Amino acid sequence: MAHRICFQLHVRPDRTAEYARRHASVWPEMREALSNTGWHNYSLFLTESGTVIGYLECDDFEEARRKMAETEVNERWQSEMAPFFEGLEGATADAKMVALPEIFHLD
């Protein structure tokens, strides 16, 4: 059974345009790795103030994160994206993703 996952991160407000531009052309190998490690229906949303809301569906979020963290392409992507984020404190953005509790779903 797929679980719906929503998380929030924060990009530096002065970097939002470049962050959005980089996501307009996510590397094909990154897209493939996400799909292969269980990330489905994955979307990111970005406010002008830098709030990033992510949504995905997966069987097991912790397993999907772990599998993705083991890929070489994720290591490269996280390294390139780290300067965009606030509050990472030495971690990668994917390590800081915390699933928000779902309180309502219309289905």
CNS distance restraints for C-alpha pairs under 8 A (distance, minus, plus):
assign (resid   1 and name CA) (resid  59 and name CA) 5.91 0.50 0.50
assign (resid   2 and name CA) (resid  57 and name CA) 5.85 0.50 0.50
assign (resid   2 and name CA) (resid  58 and name CA) 4.95 0.50 0.50
assign (resid   2 and name CA) (resid  59 and name CA) 4.49 0.50 0.50
assign (resid   2 and name CA) (resid  60 and name CA) 7.67 0.50 0.50
assign (resid   3 and name CA) (resid  57 and name CA) 5.38 0.50 0.50
assign (resid   3 and name CA) (resid  58 and name CA) 5.36 0.50 0.50
assign (resid   3 and name CA) (resid  59 and name CA) 5.77 0.50 0.50
assign (resid   3 and name CA) (resid  60 and name CA) 7.16 0.50 0.50
assign (resid   3 and name CA) (resid  61 and name CA) 7.88 0.50 0.50
assign (resid   4 and name CA) (resid  55 and name CA) 7.24 0.50 0.50
assign (resid   4 and name CA) (resid  56 and name CA) 5.97 0.50 0.50
assign (resid   4 and name CA) (resid  57 and name CA) 4.61 0.50 0.50
assign (resid   4 and name CA) (resid  58 and name CA) 6.84 0.50 0.50
assign (resid   5 and name CA) (resid  54 and name CA) 7.92 0.50 0.50
assign (resid   5 and name CA) (resid  55 and name CA) 5.55 0.50 0.50
assign (resid   5 and name CA) (resid  56 and name CA) 5.27 0.50 0.50
assign (resid   5 and name CA) (resid  57 and name CA) 5.96 0.50 0.50
assign (resid   5 and name CA) (resid  58 and name CA) 7.65 0.50 0.50
assign (resid   5 and name CA) (resid  61 and name CA) 7.47 0.50 0.50
assign (resid   5 and name CA) (resid  99 and name CA) 5.85 0.50 0.50
assign (resid   5 and name CA) (resid 100 and name CA) 7.17 0.50 0.50
assign (resid   6 and name CA) (resid  53 and name CA) 6.95 0.50 0.50
assign (resid   6 and name CA) (resid  54 and name CA) 5.46 0.50 0.50
assign (resid   6 and name CA) (resid  55 and name CA) 4.49 0.50 0.50
assign (resid   6 and name CA) (resid  56 and name CA) 6.69 0.50 0.50
assign (resid   6 and name CA) (resid  99 and name CA) 5.51 0.50 0.50
assign (resid   6 and name CA) (resid 100 and name CA) 5.57 0.50 0.50
assign (resid   6 and name CA) (resid 101 and name CA) 7.94 0.50 0.50
assign (resid   6 and name CA) (resid 102 and name CA) 7.97 0.50 0.50
assign (resid   7 and name CA) (resid  53 and name CA) 5.75 0.50 0.50
assign (resid   7 and name CA) (resid  54 and name CA) 5.14 0.50 0.50
assign (resid   7 and name CA) (resid  55 and name CA) 6.64 0.50 0.50
assign (resid   7 and name CA) (resid  97 and name CA) 5.88 0.50 0.50
assign (resid   7 and name CA) (resid  98 and name CA) 5.67 0.50 0.50
assign (resid   7 and name CA) (resid  99 and name CA) 4.94 0.50 0.50
assign (resid   7 and name CA) (resid 100 and name CA) 5.56 0.50 0.50
assign (resid   8 and name CA) (resid  51 and name CA) 6.96 0.50 0.50
assign (resid   8 and name CA) (resid  52 and name CA) 5.51 0.50 0.50
assign (resid   8 and name CA) (resid  53 and name CA) 4.66 0.50 0.50
assign (resid   8 and name CA) (resid  54 and name CA) 6.23 0.50 0.50
assign (resid   8 and name CA) (resid  97 and name CA) 6.82 0.50 0.50
assign (resid   8 and name CA) (resid  98 and name CA) 7.35 0.50 0.50
assign (resid   8 and name CA) (resid 100 and name CA) 7.85 0.50 0.50
assign (resid   9 and name CA) (resid  51 and name CA) 6.09 0.50 0.50
assign (resid   9 and name CA) (resid  52 and name CA) 5.05 0.50 0.50
assign (resid   9 and name CA) (resid  53 and name CA) 6.66 0.50 0.50
assign (resid   9 and name CA) (resid  85 and name CA) 7.70 0.50 0.50
assign (resid   9 and name CA) (resid  93 and name CA) 7.52 0.50 0.50
assign (resid   9 and name CA) (resid  96 and name CA) 7.66 0.50 0.50
assign (resid   9 and name CA) (resid  97 and name CA) 7.01 0.50 0.50
assign (resid  10 and name CA) (resid  50 and name CA) 5.40 0.50 0.50
assign (resid  10 and name CA) (resid  51 and name CA) 4.66 0.50 0.50
assign (resid  10 and name CA) (resid  52 and name CA) 5.63 0.50 0.50
assign (resid  10 and name CA) (resid  85 and name CA) 5.83 0.50 0.50
assign (resid  10 and name CA) (resid  86 and name CA) 5.71 0.50 0.50
assign (resid  10 and name CA) (resid  87 and name CA) 7.52 0.50 0.50
assign (resid  11 and name CA) (resid  15 and name CA) 6.78 0.50 0.50
assign (resid  11 and name CA) (resid  16 and name CA) 6.46 0.50 0.50
assign (resid  11 and name CA) (resid  19 and name CA) 7.91 0.50 0.50
assign (resid  11 and name CA) (resid  50 and name CA) 4.55 0.50 0.50
assign (resid  11 and name CA) (resid  51 and name CA) 6.26 0.50 0.50
assign (resid  11 and name CA) (resid  52 and name CA) 6.89 0.50 0.50
assign (resid  11 and name CA) (resid  84 and name CA) 5.45 0.50 0.50
assign (resid  11 and name CA) (resid  85 and name CA) 4.25 0.50 0.50
assign (resid  11 and name CA) (resid  86 and name CA) 5.70 0.50 0.50
assign (resid  12 and name CA) (resid  16 and name CA) 6.67 0.50 0.50
assign (resid  12 and name CA) (resid  49 and name CA) 7.88 0.50 0.50
assign (resid  12 and name CA) (resid  50 and name CA) 5.79 0.50 0.50
assign (resid  12 and name CA) (resid  84 and name CA) 5.81 0.50 0.50
assign (resid  12 and name CA) (resid  85 and name CA) 5.60 0.50 0.50
assign (resid  12 and name CA) (resid  86 and name CA) 5.78 0.50 0.50
assign (resid  13 and name CA) (resid  48 and name CA) 6.79 0.50 0.50
assign (resid  13 and name CA) (resid  49 and name CA) 5.15 0.50 0.50
assign (resid  13 and name CA) (resid  50 and name CA) 4.82 0.50 0.50
assign (resid  15 and name CA) (resid  19 and name CA) 6.06 0.50 0.50
assign (resid  15 and name CA) (resid  50 and name CA) 7.95 0.50 0.50
assign (resid  15 and name CA) (resid  84 and name CA) 6.05 0.50 0.50
assign (resid  16 and name CA) (resid  20 and name CA) 6.09 0.50 0.50
assign (resid  16 and name CA) (resid  46 and name CA) 7.69 0.50 0.50
assign (resid  16 and name CA) (resid  48 and name CA) 6.61 0.50 0.50
assign (resid  16 and name CA) (resid  49 and name CA) 7.75 0.50 0.50
assign (resid  16 and name CA) (resid  50 and name CA) 5.94 0.50 0.50
assign (resid  16 and name CA) (resid  84 and name CA) 7.93 0.50 0.50
assign (resid  17 and name CA) (resid  21 and name CA) 6.16 0.50 0.50
assign (resid  18 and name CA) (resid  22 and name CA) 6.15 0.50 0.50
assign (resid  19 and name CA) (resid  23 and name CA) 6.47 0.50 0.50
assign (resid  19 and name CA) (resid  81 and name CA) 7.96 0.50 0.50
assign (resid  19 and name CA) (resid  84 and name CA) 6.90 0.50 0.50
assign (resid  20 and name CA) (resid  24 and name CA) 6.42 0.50 0.50
assign (resid  20 and name CA) (resid  46 and name CA) 7.69 0.50 0.50
assign (resid  21 and name CA) (resid  25 and name CA) 7.33 0.50 0.50
assign (resid  22 and name CA) (resid  26 and name CA) 6.57 0.50 0.50
assign (resid  26 and name CA) (resid  30 and name CA) 6.74 0.50 0.50
assign (resid  26 and name CA) (resid  31 and name CA) 6.78 0.50 0.50
assign (resid  27 and name CA) (resid  31 and name CA) 6.42 0.50 0.50
assign (resid  28 and name CA) (resid  32 and name CA) 6.16 0.50 0.50
assign (resid  29 and name CA) (resid  33 and name CA) 6.07 0.50 0.50
assign (resid  29 and name CA) (resid  73 and name CA) 6.92 0.50 0.50
assign (resid  30 and name CA) (resid  34 and name CA) 6.19 0.50 0.50
assign (resid  30 and name CA) (resid  73 and name CA) 5.96 0.50 0.50
assign (resid  30 and name CA) (resid  74 and name CA) 6.78 0.50 0.50
assign (resid  30 and name CA) (resid  77 and name CA) 7.79 0.50 0.50
assign (resid  31 and name CA) (resid  35 and name CA) 6.38 0.50 0.50
assign (resid  32 and name CA) (resid  36 and name CA) 6.03 0.50 0.50
assign (resid  33 and name CA) (resid  37 and name CA) 6.04 0.50 0.50
assign (resid  33 and name CA) (resid  68 and name CA) 6.93 0.50 0.50
assign (resid  33 and name CA) (resid  71 and name CA) 7.42 0.50 0.50
assign (resid  33 and name CA) (resid  73 and name CA) 7.61 0.50 0.50
assign (resid  33 and name CA) (resid  74 and name CA) 7.99 0.50 0.50
assign (resid  34 and name CA) (resid  38 and name CA) 6.51 0.50 0.50
assign (resid  34 and name CA) (resid  39 and name CA) 5.22 0.50 0.50
assign (resid  34 and name CA) (resid  40 and name CA) 7.73 0.50 0.50
assign (resid  34 and name CA) (resid  68 and name CA) 6.65 0.50 0.50
assign (resid  35 and name CA) (resid  39 and name CA) 5.20 0.50 0.50
assign (resid  35 and name CA) (resid  40 and name CA) 6.17 0.50 0.50
assign (resid  37 and name CA) (resid  64 and name CA) 5.54 0.50 0.50
assign (resid  37 and name CA) (resid  65 and name CA) 8.00 0.50 0.50
assign (resid  37 and name CA) (resid  67 and name CA) 5.72 0.50 0.50
assign (resid  37 and name CA) (resid  68 and name CA) 5.86 0.50 0.50
assign (resid  38 and name CA) (resid  58 and name CA) 5.65 0.50 0.50
assign (resid  38 and name CA) (resid  59 and name CA) 7.13 0.50 0.50
assign (resid  38 and name CA) (resid  64 and name CA) 5.39 0.50 0.50
assign (resid  39 and name CA) (resid  56 and name CA) 6.30 0.50 0.50
assign (resid  39 and name CA) (resid  57 and name CA) 6.27 0.50 0.50
assign (resid  39 and name CA) (resid  58 and name CA) 5.59 0.50 0.50
assign (resid  39 and name CA) (resid  64 and name CA) 6.55 0.50 0.50
assign (resid  40 and name CA) (resid  56 and name CA) 5.76 0.50 0.50
assign (resid  40 and name CA) (resid  57 and name CA) 5.06 0.50 0.50
assign (resid  40 and name CA) (resid  58 and name CA) 6.04 0.50 0.50
assign (resid  41 and name CA) (resid  55 and name CA) 7.59 0.50 0.50
assign (resid  41 and name CA) (resid  56 and name CA) 5.30 0.50 0.50
assign (resid  41 and name CA) (resid  57 and name CA) 5.82 0.50 0.50
assign (resid  42 and name CA) (resid  54 and name CA) 7.35 0.50 0.50
assign (resid  42 and name CA) (resid  55 and name CA) 5.55 0.50 0.50
assign (resid  42 and name CA) (resid  56 and name CA) 4.15 0.50 0.50
assign (resid  42 and name CA) (resid  57 and name CA) 6.80 0.50 0.50
assign (resid  43 and name CA) (resid  54 and name CA) 5.74 0.50 0.50
assign (resid  43 and name CA) (resid  55 and name CA) 5.21 0.50 0.50
assign (resid  43 and name CA) (resid  56 and name CA) 6.40 0.50 0.50
assign (resid  44 and name CA) (resid  52 and name CA) 6.66 0.50 0.50
assign (resid  44 and name CA) (resid  53 and name CA) 5.73 0.50 0.50
assign (resid  44 and name CA) (resid  54 and name CA) 4.46 0.50 0.50
assign (resid  44 and name CA) (resid  55 and name CA) 6.43 0.50 0.50
assign (resid  45 and name CA) (resid  52 and name CA) 5.56 0.50 0.50
assign (resid  45 and name CA) (resid  53 and name CA) 5.07 0.50 0.50
assign (resid  45 and name CA) (resid  54 and name CA) 6.31 0.50 0.50
assign (resid  46 and name CA) (resid  50 and name CA) 6.29 0.50 0.50
assign (resid  46 and name CA) (resid  51 and name CA) 5.66 0.50 0.50
assign (resid  46 and name CA) (resid  52 and name CA) 4.59 0.50 0.50
assign (resid  46 and name CA) (resid  53 and name CA) 6.46 0.50 0.50
assign (resid  47 and name CA) (resid  51 and name CA) 5.28 0.50 0.50
assign (resid  47 and name CA) (resid  52 and name CA) 6.69 0.50 0.50
assign (resid  58 and name CA) (resid  64 and name CA) 7.17 0.50 0.50
assign (resid  59 and name CA) (resid  64 and name CA) 7.92 0.50 0.50
assign (resid  60 and name CA) (resid  64 and name CA) 6.10 0.50 0.50
assign (resid  61 and name CA) (resid  65 and name CA) 6.08 0.50 0.50
assign (resid  62 and name CA) (resid  66 and name CA) 6.04 0.50 0.50
assign (resid  63 and name CA) (resid  67 and name CA) 6.04 0.50 0.50
assign (resid  64 and name CA) (resid  68 and name CA) 6.11 0.50 0.50
assign (resid  65 and name CA) (resid  69 and name CA) 6.02 0.50 0.50
assign (resid  65 and name CA) (resid  94 and name CA) 7.35 0.50 0.50
assign (resid  65 and name CA) (resid  95 and name CA) 7.97 0.50 0.50
assign (resid  66 and name CA) (resid  70 and name CA) 6.46 0.50 0.50
assign (resid  67 and name CA) (resid  71 and name CA) 7.04 0.50 0.50
assign (resid  68 and name CA) (resid  74 and name CA) 6.46 0.50 0.50
assign (resid  69 and name CA) (resid  74 and name CA) 6.13 0.50 0.50
assign (resid  69 and name CA) (resid  75 and name CA) 6.95 0.50 0.50
assign (resid  70 and name CA) (resid  74 and name CA) 7.58 0.50 0.50
assign (resid  70 and name CA) (resid  75 and name CA) 7.95 0.50 0.50
assign (resid  71 and name CA) (resid  75 and name CA) 6.68 0.50 0.50
assign (resid  72 and name CA) (resid  76 and name CA) 6.51 0.50 0.50
assign (resid  73 and name CA) (resid  77 and name CA) 6.11 0.50 0.50
assign (resid  74 and name CA) (resid  78 and name CA) 5.90 0.50 0.50
assign (resid  75 and name CA) (resid  79 and name CA) 6.14 0.50 0.50
assign (resid  76 and name CA) (resid  80 and name CA) 6.31 0.50 0.50
assign (resid  77 and name CA) (resid  81 and name CA) 6.12 0.50 0.50
assign (resid  78 and name CA) (resid  82 and name CA) 5.84 0.50 0.50
assign (resid  78 and name CA) (resid  92 and name CA) 6.10 0.50 0.50
assign (resid  78 and name CA) (resid  93 and name CA) 6.83 0.50 0.50
assign (resid  78 and name CA) (resid  94 and name CA) 7.56 0.50 0.50
assign (resid  79 and name CA) (resid  92 and name CA) 7.65 0.50 0.50
assign (resid  81 and name CA) (resid  85 and name CA) 7.38 0.50 0.50
assign (resid  81 and name CA) (resid  93 and name CA) 7.99 0.50 0.50
assign (resid  82 and name CA) (resid  88 and name CA) 7.83 0.50 0.50
assign (resid  82 and name CA) (resid  92 and name CA) 6.43 0.50 0.50
assign (resid  82 and name CA) (resid  93 and name CA) 6.74 0.50 0.50
assign (resid  85 and name CA) (resid  93 and name CA) 7.35 0.50 0.50
assign (resid  88 and name CA) (resid  92 and name CA) 6.33 0.50 0.50
assign (resid  88 and name CA) (resid  93 and name CA) 6.48 0.50 0.50
assign (resid  88 and name CA) (resid  96 and name CA) 6.92 0.50 0.50
assign (resid  91 and name CA) (resid  95 and name CA) 6.34 0.50 0.50
assign (resid  91 and name CA) (resid  96 and name CA) 7.01 0.50 0.50
assign (resid  92 and name CA) (resid  96 and name CA) 6.58 0.50 0.50
assign (resid  93 and name CA) (resid  97 and name CA) 6.61 0.50 0.50
